[in-house]
């Protein structure tokens, strides 16, 4: 992950989330992180300080079509 993007994620994300494990999921274009609980590890959406999902930039129609076409 580029440092500039990482800095923006850190600045916008709510506390108590494992930002080091955050990754952008291509299926929903949002960041998710691994929460390590006492019994299991769970993937959770990375949230902003106001409780919204932290997502990447909106994808263009061409990008969406290329993904659908397998390209």
Secondary structure by P-SEA (a helix, b strand, c coil): ccaaaaaaaaaccccccccccbbbbccccbbbbbbbcccbbbbbccccccccccccccccaaaaaaaaacc
